[in-house]
Amino acid sequence: MQRRTLLMQALPACLLPASQPRAQGNGKPVRLVVPFTPGGSTDILARVIATRLGTAMGQTFIVENKPGAGGSLGAESVARAEADGSTLLMGHIGTLAVNASLYPKLPYDPVKSFAPVAWVARVPNVLVVNANSGIRSLQDLVARAKARPGLLTYSSGGNGSAAHIAFEYLKLRTKIFMSHIPYRGTAPSVTDLISGQVDATFTGGPAVMPHVKSGRLRALAVSSSRRMAAFPDVPTVAESGYPGFEADQWYGVVAPAGTPAELVGRLNLAINRILALPDVAQQLAAEGAEPVQATPQEFAGLIAREIPRWREVVRAGNVKPE
């Protein structure tokens, strides 16, 4: 998978007016920045959207991976970009909510630095272990962790990543202690779980679903309030003995603050139309994601609510950034 990938795919003409305006008028390609390495949930979802936005907005869209500092480097680059629609960010719970508690000197403000465009998807985290581990349920994992405190390990895409925060919340609720092994990205963290280098991970469905289906990983529980259609036999954490537990990841597109409201509205309309396509809904479902069609204002409200919610988990787990 190339670091910079040109993605264009025709959208059925009946879904968009023939005179659909361009995202911006200076002729530049639009960069959709993914602040993480290729292969993770943010990257997968960004490419699903970008493949169709080119035709929908009448211009070239490019996905650009810009990882580092828990997504902060890519997010900062978008916050500082020209507010003309030529640069967008595929943000998520980490970059737009959790990082506000992780970094005392965060180089952007999740609320003030961006114009929310569209809430793209909600992605339940899936708690997985190596299929050969002998662990078959969340209860098994908890029992083994309590019998061997600190000896079991879990991986994530990096210190302060969404997977790290989700597992810290799980530790808080189950009262277990497992050592955190951070990686530079979700893909390598999953690869080492498959090879048996770590004991578990609790990350977005898109990154682990193929490996669960292939039989290399075993899914123990999902973080959502209801079971996933992709894993109907896998219980929720709440069903597994921890009522009220919910720790889904969420993803959405934002633009630099000051981007004209009319342009934000056109982008929101195009993305929501894309999310309503049956083949897109099926593709996201196959990846463990649930599309969400919302207004920019509704997405802004989500961001504002999530920032204080995760501050307590960050403090309780003494989570520190890389």
C-alpha positions as CSV (number, residue, x, y, z in Angstrom):
1,M,0.0,0.0,0.0
2,Q,1.6,3.2,-1.1
3,R,2.0,6.1,1.3
4,R,0.3,8.5,-1.0
5,T,-2.5,6.9,-3.0
6,L,-4.7,8.5,-5.7
7,L,-8.2,7.2,-5.2
8,M,-11.0,7.9,-7.6
9,Q,-14.1,5.9,-8.3
10,A,-17.3,6.8,-10.1
11,L,-20.4,7.5,-8.1
12,P,-23.7,6.7,-9.7
13,A,-24.8,9.9,-11.5
14,C,-28.3,9.7,-10.1
15,L,-27.0,10.3,-6.6
16,L,-25.4,13.7,-7.2
17,P,-26.4,16.7,-9.3
18,A,-24.5,17.0,-12.6
19,S,-23.4,20.5,-11.5
20,Q,-22.0,19.4,-8.1
21,P,-19.6,22.2,-7.1
22,R,-15.9,21.6,-6.5
23,A,-14.5,21.4,-3.0
24,Q,-12.3,24.4,-3.8
25,G,-11.6,26.4,-6.9
26,N,-7.8,26.7,-7.1
27,G,-7.3,23.4,-9.0
28,K,-5.2,21.8,-6.2
29,P,-5.8,18.1,-5.3
30,V,-7.6,17.7,-2.0
31,R,-5.4,15.9,0.6
32,L,-7.3,13.7,3.1
33,V,-4.7,13.3,5.8
34,V,-4.6,10.1,7.9
35,P,-2.5,10.8,11.0
36,F,-1.5,7.2,11.3
37,T,0.3,4.5,9.4
38,P,-1.4,2.5,6.6
39,G,-3.5,-0.5,7.5
40,G,-5.3,0.7,10.6
41,S,-8.9,1.5,11.0
42,T,-8.5,5.3,10.3
43,D,-6.7,4.5,7.1
44,I,-9.2,1.9,5.9
45,L,-12.2,4.2,6.5
46,A,-10.5,7.1,4.9
47,R,-9.9,5.2,1.7
48,V,-13.5,4.0,1.5
49,I,-14.6,7.7,1.5
50,A,-11.8,9.0,-0.7
51,T,-12.5,6.5,-3.5
52,R,-15.8,8.2,-4.0
53,L,-15.3,11.8,-3.1
54,G,-13.2,12.5,-6.3
55,T,-16.2,12.2,-8.5
56,A,-18.7,13.5,-6.0
57,M,-16.8,16.8,-5.6
58,G,-15.5,16.9,-9.2
59,Q,-11.8,16.8,-8.4
60,T,-8.8,14.7,-7.3
61,F,-8.7,13.4,-3.8
62,I,-5.4,12.0,-2.3
63,V,-5.0,10.0,0.9
64,E,-1.8,11.0,2.7
65,N,-0.6,9.1,5.8
66,K,1.2,11.4,8.2
67,P,1.8,9.4,11.5
68,G,3.5,10.5,14.7
69,A,2.8,11.6,18.3
70,G,-0.5,9.7,18.6
71,G,-1.9,11.3,15.5
72,S,-0.9,14.8,16.6
73,L,1.6,15.5,13.8
74,G,-1.0,14.9,11.1
75,A,-3.7,16.7,12.9
76,E,-1.4,19.8,13.5
77,S,-0.5,19.9,9.8
78,V,-4.2,20.1,8.9
79,A,-4.9,22.7,11.6
80,R,-2.2,24.9,10.1
81,A,-3.3,24.4,6.5
82,E,-5.1,26.9,4.3
83,A,-8.8,26.9,5.0
84,D,-9.8,26.5,1.4
85,G,-10.9,22.9,1.3
86,S,-7.7,21.6,-0.2
87,T,-6.7,19.8,3.1
88,L,-8.9,17.6,5.3
89,L,-8.3,15.3,8.2
90,M,-9.7,11.9,8.9
91,G,-9.9,12.5,12.6
92,H,-10.9,10.0,15.3
93,I,-11.5,9.7,19.0
94,G,-7.8,9.9,19.7
95,T,-6.9,13.0,17.7
96,L,-10.1,14.9,18.4
97,A,-10.8,13.9,22.0
98,V,-8.3,11.8,24.0
99,N,-5.2,13.8,22.9
100,A,-6.5,16.9,24.7
101,S,-5.8,15.1,28.0
102,L,-2.6,13.4,26.9
103,Y,-0.6,16.3,25.7
104,P,-0.2,19.4,28.0
105,K,1.1,21.4,25.0
106,L,-1.0,19.9,22.2
107,P,-0.1,21.9,19.1
108,Y,-3.8,22.2,18.1
109,D,-7.1,22.6,19.9
110,P,-9.6,19.8,19.0
111,V,-12.5,22.2,19.2
112,K,-11.1,25.6,18.1
113,S,-8.6,24.4,15.4
114,F,-11.1,22.6,13.2
115,A,-14.4,22.9,11.4
116,P,-16.2,19.6,11.8
117,V,-17.4,18.3,8.5
118,A,-18.9,14.8,8.8
119,W,-19.2,12.1,11.4
120,V,-18.3,9.1,9.2
121,A,-18.5,6.0,11.4
122,R,-18.6,4.4,14.7
123,V,-16.3,1.4,15.1
124,P,-16.6,-0.9,18.1
125,N,-13.3,-2.1,19.6
126,V,-12.8,-5.8,19.5
127,L,-10.8,-7.6,22.3
128,V,-8.7,-10.3,20.7
129,V,-6.1,-12.8,21.7
130,N,-4.0,-15.3,19.7
131,A,-6.2,-18.3,18.7
132,N,-3.6,-20.7,20.3
133,S,-3.6,-18.9,23.7
134,G,-6.2,-21.1,25.3
135,I,-8.1,-18.0,26.3
136,R,-11.7,-18.3,25.2
137,S,-13.6,-15.6,26.9
138,L,-13.1,-12.2,28.7
139,Q,-13.6,-14.1,32.0
140,D,-10.7,-16.4,31.0
141,L,-8.5,-13.4,30.3
142,V,-9.4,-11.7,33.5
143,A,-8.8,-14.8,35.5
144,R,-5.4,-15.4,33.9
145,A,-4.4,-11.8,34.4
146,K,-5.3,-11.8,38.1
147,A,-3.4,-15.0,38.5
148,R,-0.3,-13.5,36.9
149,P,-0.5,-9.8,37.6
150,G,1.8,-7.8,35.2
151,L,3.0,-10.8,33.3
152,L,0.4,-10.7,30.5
153,T,0.9,-8.0,27.9
154,Y,-1.4,-6.1,25.5
155,S,-0.4,-4.2,22.4
156,S,-1.6,-0.9,20.9
157,G,-0.8,1.4,18.0
158,G,1.2,3.6,20.4
159,N,1.1,5.3,23.8
160,G,-2.1,7.2,24.1
161,S,-3.6,5.6,21.0
162,A,-7.3,4.7,21.0
163,A,-6.5,1.0,21.6
164,H,-4.3,2.0,24.6
165,I,-7.1,4.1,26.1
166,A,-9.7,1.4,25.5
167,F,-7.6,-1.2,27.2
168,E,-6.9,1.1,30.2
169,Y,-10.6,1.5,30.6
170,L,-11.0,-2.3,30.5
171,K,-8.3,-2.6,33.1
172,L,-10.1,0.0,35.3
173,R,-13.4,-1.8,35.1
174,T,-12.1,-5.4,35.5
175,K,-9.4,-4.5,38.1
176,I,-6.6,-6.3,36.3
177,F,-3.1,-5.3,35.5
178,M,-1.5,-6.1,32.2
179,S,1.6,-4.5,30.8
180,H,1.3,-2.2,27.8
181,I,3.5,-2.8,24.7
182,P,3.2,0.2,22.4
183,Y,3.9,0.0,18.7
184,R,4.2,2.5,15.9
185,G,0.8,1.8,14.4
186,T,-2.0,-0.6,14.6
187,A,-0.8,-3.0,11.9
188,P,2.5,-4.0,13.6
189,S,0.7,-4.3,17.0
190,V,-1.7,-6.8,15.5
191,T,1.1,-8.6,13.6
192,D,3.0,-9.3,16.8
193,L,-0.2,-10.6,18.5
194,I,-0.7,-13.0,15.6
195,S,2.9,-14.2,16.1
196,G,2.5,-14.6,19.9
197,Q,4.8,-11.8,21.0
198,V,2.0,-10.2,23.0
199,D,-1.1,-11.6,24.7
200,A,-4.0,-9.4,23.6
201,T,-5.2,-6.1,22.0
202,F,-8.4,-4.2,22.1
203,T,-8.6,-2.2,18.9
204,G,-11.0,-1.2,16.1
205,G,-12.8,-4.0,14.2
206,P,-11.4,-3.2,10.7
207,A,-7.8,-3.9,11.8
208,V,-8.5,-7.4,13.3
209,M,-11.6,-8.7,11.5
210,P,-9.7,-10.5,8.7
211,H,-7.5,-12.3,11.2
212,V,-10.5,-13.4,13.3
213,K,-12.1,-14.7,10.2
214,S,-8.9,-16.5,9.2
215,G,-8.7,-18.2,12.6
216,R,-5.4,-16.6,13.6
217,L,-7.1,-14.4,16.3
218,R,-10.0,-15.1,18.7
219,A,-12.5,-12.4,19.5
220,L,-13.5,-12.4,23.2
221,A,-15.7,-9.3,23.4
222,V,-16.8,-6.1,21.7
223,S,-16.8,-2.6,23.3
224,S,-20.2,-1.5,21.9
225,S,-23.5,-1.5,23.8
226,R,-24.9,-4.2,21.4
227,R,-23.3,-7.0,19.5
228,M,-21.7,-6.4,16.2
229,A,-23.4,-7.8,13.1
230,A,-20.0,-9.0,11.9
231,F,-19.5,-11.0,15.2
232,P,-23.0,-12.0,16.3
233,D,-21.7,-14.8,18.5
234,V,-19.2,-12.5,20.3
235,P,-20.6,-10.9,23.5
236,T,-20.2,-7.3,24.5
237,V,-18.0,-6.5,27.5
238,A,-21.2,-5.4,29.3
239,E,-22.7,-8.9,28.7
240,S,-19.5,-10.4,30.0
241,G,-20.1,-9.1,33.5
242,Y,-19.3,-5.4,33.3
243,P,-22.6,-3.5,32.9
244,G,-22.5,-0.1,31.2
245,F,-19.2,-0.6,29.6
246,E,-18.9,1.1,26.2
247,A,-15.7,2.2,24.5
248,D,-16.3,2.5,20.8
249,Q,-13.9,4.4,18.5
250,W,-15.4,7.0,16.2
251,Y,-14.2,8.7,13.1
252,G,-15.0,11.8,11.1
253,V,-13.7,14.4,8.7
254,V,-12.7,17.9,9.8
255,A,-11.3,20.8,7.9
256,P,-9.1,23.7,9.2
257,A,-11.0,26.3,11.2
258,G,-12.3,29.1,9.1
259,T,-13.2,26.9,6.1
260,P,-16.3,28.5,4.6
261,A,-19.6,27.1,6.0
262,E,-20.9,26.7,2.4
263,L,-18.0,24.5,1.5
264,V,-18.3,22.5,4.8
265,G,-22.0,21.9,3.9
266,R,-21.2,20.7,0.4
267,L,-18.6,18.2,1.8
268,N,-21.0,17.1,4.5
269,L,-23.7,16.5,1.9
270,A,-21.4,14.5,-0.4
271,I,-20.0,12.3,2.4
272,N,-23.5,11.6,3.8
273,R,-24.7,10.6,0.4
274,I,-21.7,8.3,0.0
275,L,-22.4,6.7,3.4
276,A,-26.0,6.1,2.3
277,L,-24.9,4.0,-0.6
278,P,-25.8,0.3,0.0
279,D,-22.4,-0.9,-1.2
280,V,-20.6,1.5,1.1
281,A,-22.8,0.4,4.1
282,Q,-22.0,-3.2,3.2
283,Q,-18.3,-2.5,2.8
284,L,-18.1,-0.7,6.2
285,A,-20.1,-3.5,7.9
286,A,-17.7,-6.0,6.5
287,E,-14.9,-4.1,8.2
288,G,-16.8,-3.8,11.5
289,A,-17.8,-0.2,11.1
290,E,-21.2,1.4,11.3
291,P,-21.8,4.5,9.1
292,V,-23.2,7.6,10.8
293,Q,-24.9,10.3,8.8
294,A,-24.9,13.5,10.8
295,T,-24.7,17.3,10.5
296,P,-21.5,19.2,11.1
297,Q,-23.2,20.5,14.3
298,E,-24.0,17.0,15.5
299,F,-20.4,16.0,15.0
300,A,-19.1,19.0,16.8
301,G,-21.3,18.1,19.8
302,L,-19.8,14.6,19.9
303,I,-16.3,16.0,20.0
304,A,-17.2,18.4,22.8
305,R,-18.8,15.6,24.9
306,E,-16.0,13.1,24.4
307,I,-13.1,15.3,25.6
308,P,-14.1,15.3,29.3
309,R,-15.3,11.7,29.2
310,W,-11.9,10.3,28.5
311,R,-10.0,12.7,30.7
312,E,-10.8,10.5,33.8
313,V,-9.5,7.3,32.1
314,V,-6.3,9.0,31.1
315,R,-5.7,10.2,34.6
316,A,-6.7,6.9,36.3
317,G,-4.4,4.9,34.0
318,N,-1.6,7.5,34.3
319,V,-1.4,7.3,30.5
320,K,1.5,9.2,29.0
321,P,2.2,10.1,25.4
322,E,5.2,8.8,23.4
